[in-house]
Amino acid sequence: MAVSRAFSALLSASADGQIILWDLNRLEFVREIAKDSFVECACINDVTGVVMLCHGPSISMYTLNGDLLLNQNVCVEGEDCLTACAFYEGSGNEWLDRDLVFTGHKRGVVNIWNKTIREGEFVLDHVKRMNHLDPAGFNFHAAITCILPMAQVVYTSDEDGRVYEWDCIQRAT
């Protein structure tokens, strides 16, 4: 399930792949977004209304009207799959030069993507990989369960209960 307060919308996904958009003001069915494969996670961008669905190694993005914007495989490792997703929506009325998307993966990795237009179509370009490392410098292999991008930090958590804080401000040295 995913909720958008700004658009008064609720997105529900069933085990058979049916994805339905509901109007929270009228408490009624609006439309079926897609009949997709099993959805691992979903979110709605409160600024743009874009719906992101993660299934297996792929991301699908739709408008609130149900139009497909993109469908892209974002997992490079063979058995990897998506377990969490989020949009960076900005702080207040801040202008965003990039349309950033965060994906959490089964093996303890969070990737940051920039949604751009290339050759007339939306695509996700990889920006950064954030590894969840143990004290020895090896990656934890616990699936990412939550991503919370904020103005100056990004919080992530994994299925073992660890919470990470990523500082997004680059400081001059």
Secondary structure, 3 states (H helix, E strand, C coil): CEEECCCCEEEEECCCCEEEEEECCCCEEEEEEEECCCCCEEEECCCCCCEEEEECCEEEEECCCCCEEEEEECCCCCCCCEEEEEECCCCCCCCCCCCEEEEEECCCEEEEEEEEEECCEEEEEEEEEEECECCCCCECCCCEEEEEECCCEEEEEECCCCEEEEECCCCCC
